[in-house]
Amino acid sequence: MNALVYHGPGHRAWEAHATPVLLEPSDAIVRIVKSTICGTDLHILKGDVPTVSEGRILGHEGIGVVEETGTAVTSFHKGDKVLISCITSCGKCDFCRRQMYSHCREGGWILGNKIDGTQAEFVRIPFADTSLYLLPPGVDEEAAVMLSDILPTAYECGVLNGCVKPGGTVAVIGAGPIGLAAILTARFYSPSVIIAVDVDDNRLEAARKFGATATVNSTDGKAIERILAMTGGAGVDVAMEAVGVPATFDICQGILAAGGHLANIGVHGIPVTLHLEKLWDRNATLTTRLVDTAATPMLLKAITDGFLQPAALVTHRFALADVMQAYDTFGRAAEFGALKVILQNN
């Protein structure tokens, strides 16, 4: 088969690779139908994720068709169309029993990280019974791909950790795919204000389409000042950091209201400064989280019922074999107006 292989920071290649085989009775082999590229993949290529070794197939998102199952797999059979979760869970360890699947002692975020991932023609999925989801007939495949990672990540790490409430004020710092998914799912709780912050006017326009009530271009460095003015000096109840760089984390700290929640979503590759000299008396809560995907069944139902429509996040489509071009497009998102790209395995 062919796959997108990581060869160290800044280096990737579409090349021939051994087709995966069953290694454990709980494994399944899935033929990829659609995959995508995540911002985390760009962090990997920058060298921000040291657990990813050279020679690793990247990717942790996608849908596919089950080709083969191990003898212990009971929930899936050859020919089933499935959603691949970005988080692998054994379903039995102490963390899994607490629904902290991201910290599963034998799984967690391993696809495209510690084991080969989904930007390939085939992928091996460990613990298939608890790491795959059967897709209902007729479900929008492009919408389903968004369920592998960005929708549960935005919802769990941003909306749930941020404790978004009816009538509350929310700011999402970073209007990329994760930030837009946070705006989309924050609307479940009817906040009165959702402010999107980004340096790209095209993404801010997209944020309004997804439900932002106001936007701020932070290029001039005055985002904090503007958001405080919008909120009468009070700041916001929930600030979601959806980029993973010091500048966006600083904005979150500067706009947090008394009693507010700073919900970090972004992947941070370098240190940030926590301004406790300003926050120590604010009754503030800072949360971090790696997505657990515990919300995936609910989000899948919301898509199936037509309540949630994330397919609009898709802006570009490529054949899987053109993944190198897809990375160039996704990595220069502002230039190409890219949000999510779909990789189709024909």
C-alpha positions in Angstrom: 0.0 0.0 0.0 1.0 3.7 0.0 1.0 6.0 2.9 2.0 9.5 4.2 5.2 8.9 6.2 6.9 11.2 8.7 10.7 11.5 8.3 11.5 14.0 11.0 10.7 17.7 11.5 9.8 19.3 8.2 10.0 16.0 6.2 7.2 13.9 4.9 6.7 11.6 1.9 3.9 9.6 0.1 5.6 6.3 -0.4 5.2 2.5 -0.5 4.7 0.9 3.0 3.9 -2.5 4.3 0.2 -3.2 4.5 -0.9 -3.6 8.2 -1.8 -7.0 9.5 -3.6 -8.2 12.6 -1.3 -8.3 15.6 -3.8 -9.0 18.4 -7.1 -10.8 18.5 -8.8 -7.4 19.3 -7.5 -5.8 16.1 -9.3 -4.8 13.0 -7.9 -3.9 9.6 -9.8 -1.0 8.0 -9.6 0.2 4.4 -9.6 4.0 4.5 -12.5 5.6 2.5 -12.0 9.2 3.7 -9.4 10.8 5.9 -8.2 14.3 6.7 -5.4 16.4 8.0 -5.4 17.8 11.6 -3.6 20.9 13.0 -1.9 18.4 15.3 -0.3 16.8 12.2 1.3 20.2 11.5 2.5 20.4 15.0 4.1 16.9 14.5 5.8 18.2 11.4 7.2 21.1 13.3 8.7 18.7 15.8 6.3 19.7 18.6 5.4 16.1 19.4 8.5 14.1 20.3 6.6 10.8 20.8 6.2 10.6 17.0 9.2 8.7 15.6 10.7 8.8 12.1 9.0 6.3 9.8 5.6 6.8 11.3 2.4 6.9 9.1 0.6 10.1 10.1 -3.1 10.7 10.6 -5.7 9.9 13.3 -9.0 10.7 11.6 -11.1 8.9 9.0 -13.9 6.6 8.0 -13.4 3.2 6.3 -14.6 -0.3 5.6 -13.7 -3.2 7.8 -11.5 -5.6 5.8 -10.5 -8.1 8.5 -11.1 -8.6 12.3 -9.3 -10.5 15.0 -10.9 -13.5 16.7 -11.9 -11.3 19.8 -13.7 -8.7 17.8 -17.5 -9.1 18.2 -19.1 -5.8 17.3 -17.8 -5.4 13.8 -17.6 -7.6 10.7 -16.0 -7.5 7.2 -17.8 -4.9 5.1 -19.0 -2.6 8.0 -18.5 1.1 7.3 -17.0 2.6 10.4 -15.9 5.8 12.0 -12.3 5.7 13.3 -11.9 7.4 16.6 -8.7 9.4 17.1 -8.5 7.9 20.6 -8.0 4.1 21.1 -9.4 2.6 24.2 -9.2 -0.8 25.8 -12.4 -0.2 27.7 -11.2 -2.1 30.7 -8.4 -0.1 32.5 -8.9 2.3 35.4 -8.8 5.3 33.1 -11.3 3.9 30.6 -13.7 3.1 33.5 -13.5 6.8 34.4 -14.2 7.7 30.7 -10.7 9.1 30.4 -10.1 7.2 27.3 -7.3 9.5 26.2 -5.2 8.1 29.1 -6.1 4.5 28.4 -3.1 2.4 29.7 -2.8 0.5 26.4 -4.3 3.1 24.0 -5.1 6.8 24.1 -3.9 8.9 21.3 -1.7 6.4 19.5 -2.8 6.5 15.9 -0.4 8.6 13.9 1.6 9.1 17.1 2.9 5.8 18.6 1.5 3.5 15.9 0.8 4.0 12.2 -2.2 6.1 11.4 -4.9 6.8 8.9 -3.3 8.8 6.1 -2.8 5.5 4.3 -4.8 3.0 2.2 -5.2 0.7 5.2 -4.9 1.0 9.0 -4.7 -1.4 11.9 -7.1 -0.4 14.7 -6.3 -1.9 18.1 -9.2 -2.6 20.5 -11.6 -2.4 17.6 -14.8 -3.1 19.6 -14.2 0.1 21.7 -12.3 2.3 19.2 -14.6 2.1 16.1 -18.2 3.3 15.6 -20.7 1.8 13.2 -21.9 4.5 10.7 -25.6 4.6 10.1 -26.7 4.1 6.5 -26.9 7.3 4.5 -24.9 9.4 7.0 -22.9 12.3 5.3 -19.4 10.8 5.1 -17.7 14.2 5.1 -19.6 15.2 8.3 -18.7 11.8 9.8 -14.9 12.4 9.3 -15.3 15.5 11.5 -16.3 13.2 14.3 -13.0 11.4 14.5 -11.4 14.4 16.3 -12.3 18.0 15.9 -15.9 17.9 17.0 -15.4 15.8 20.2 -12.2 17.8 20.9 -13.8 21.2 20.6 -16.9 20.0 22.5 -15.1 18.2 25.4 -12.0 20.3 25.8 -13.6 23.6 25.0 -17.4 23.7 25.6 -17.6 21.1 28.4 -14.4 22.1 30.2 -15.3 25.8 29.7 -18.7 25.2 31.4 -20.6 27.2 28.7 -24.0 28.2 30.0 -27.2 29.7 28.6 -26.8 33.5 28.4 -23.1 33.4 29.0 -20.3 35.1 27.1 -17.8 33.1 25.2 -14.6 34.0 23.3 -12.9 31.5 21.0 -9.3 32.4 20.3 -8.4 30.9 16.9 -11.0 30.4 14.2 -9.4 27.4 12.5 -11.3 24.1 12.3 -11.1 23.4 16.0 -12.2 26.9 16.9 -15.1 26.8 14.4 -16.1 23.4 15.8 -16.1 24.9 19.3 -18.4 27.7 18.1 -20.7 25.2 16.5 -21.0 23.0 19.6 -21.1 25.9 22.1 -24.5 26.8 20.5 -25.9 23.6 22.2 -26.0 25.7 25.4 -27.3 29.0 24.0 -24.7 31.5 25.1 -25.7 35.1 24.5 -22.3 36.2 23.0 -19.8 34.2 21.1 -16.7 36.2 20.0 -14.3 34.7 17.5 -10.7 36.0 17.4 -8.3 35.3 14.6 -5.7 37.1 12.3 -7.5 35.8 9.1 -10.6 37.8 8.0 -11.7 34.8 5.9 -11.8 32.6 8.9 -13.6 35.3 10.9 -16.3 35.4 8.2 -16.6 31.6 8.5 -17.0 32.0 12.2 -20.0 34.2 11.8 -21.6 31.6 9.5 -21.0 29.0 12.2 -22.6 31.1 15.0 -20.2 33.8 16.2 -22.1 36.9 17.2 -19.0 39.1 16.9 -15.4 38.9 15.5 -12.1 40.5 16.3 -9.0 40.5 14.1 -6.1 40.3 16.5 -3.4 41.3 14.0 -2.8 44.7 15.5 -2.3 43.3 19.1 -5.4 45.0 20.5 -7.8 42.0 20.8 -7.8 42.2 24.6 -8.7 45.9 24.6 -11.5 45.4 22.1 -13.1 42.4 23.9 -13.0 44.2 27.2 -14.8 47.1 25.5 -17.4 44.7 24.1 -18.1 43.3 27.5 -18.2 46.6 29.4 -14.8 45.9 31.0 -16.0 42.6 32.6 -14.4 40.1 30.2 -15.9 36.8 29.1 -17.2 33.9 31.1 -15.4 31.4 28.9 -12.2 31.9 26.9 -11.2 28.9 24.7 -7.6 28.7 23.5 -7.8 26.9 20.1 -4.4 27.5 18.6 -1.5 26.4 20.9 0.8 29.4 20.9 1.8 31.9 23.6 0.1 34.9 22.0 -3.4 33.3 21.9 -3.0 32.0 25.5 -2.1 35.5 26.6 -5.3 36.9 25.0 -7.3 34.3 27.0 -5.7 35.4 30.2 -6.3 39.0 29.5 -10.1 38.7 28.7 -11.2 36.4 31.5 -14.0 37.6 33.7 -14.1 37.1 37.4 -15.2 33.5 38.0 -14.4 32.7 34.4 -13.1 29.5 32.7 -10.0 29.4 30.5 -10.4 26.2 28.5 -7.2 25.2 26.7 -7.7 23.2 23.5 -4.6 24.0 21.5 -1.5 21.8 21.3 1.4 23.7 22.9 4.9 23.0 21.6 6.7 25.8 23.6 6.1 27.2 27.1 3.6 29.9 27.9 3.6 32.3 30.8 0.8 32.0 33.3 0.1 35.4 34.8 -0.9 34.5 38.3 0.0 38.0 39.4 -3.1 39.0 37.6 -5.3 35.9 37.9 -4.8 34.9 41.6 -7.8 36.8 42.8 -10.1 36.3 39.9 -11.8 33.0 41.0 -10.7 31.7 37.6 -10.5 28.1 36.4 -7.9 26.9 34.0 -8.5 23.5 32.4 -6.4 21.3 30.0 -7.5 18.1 28.3 -6.8 15.7 25.6 -10.0 14.6 23.9 -11.6 11.5 25.4 -14.2 11.0 22.7 -16.8 10.1 25.3 -19.2 12.5 23.5 -18.8 10.8 20.1 -22.0 8.8 20.3 -24.1 11.9 21.1 -22.4 13.9 18.4 -23.0 11.1 15.9 -26.7 11.1 16.7 -26.8 14.9 16.4 -25.4 14.6 12.9 -27.6 11.7 11.9 -30.7 13.6 13.1 -29.6 16.7 11.2 -29.2 18.9 14.3 -25.4 19.3 13.7 -24.1 19.9 10.2 -20.3 20.1 10.3 -19.7 19.2 6.6 -19.6 22.9 5.9 -16.1 22.8 7.5 -14.8 21.1 4.4 -13.3 23.5 1.9 -11.0 21.3 -0.2 -11.0 17.8 -1.5 -8.1 15.7 -2.7 -7.4 12.1 -3.7 -5.5 10.3 -0.9 -2.6 9.9 -3.4 -2.4 13.7 -3.6 -1.9 14.1 0.2 1.4 15.9 -0.3 -0.5 18.7 -2.2 -3.2 18.6 0.5 -0.6 19.2 3.2 0.7 22.2 1.2 -2.8 23.6 1.0 -3.7 23.0 4.6 -0.3 24.3 5.8 -0.9 27.6 4.0 -4.6 27.8 5.1 -4.8 31.6 4.9 -3.5 31.7 1.3 -5.9 29.0 0.1 -8.9 29.7 2.4 -8.6 26.2 3.8 -10.4 24.8 6.8 -10.7 21.0 6.6 -9.5 19.0 3.6 -10.9 15.6 2.7 -8.7 12.9 1.4 -10.6 10.4 -0.7 -9.2 6.9 -1.2 -10.6 5.9 -4.5 
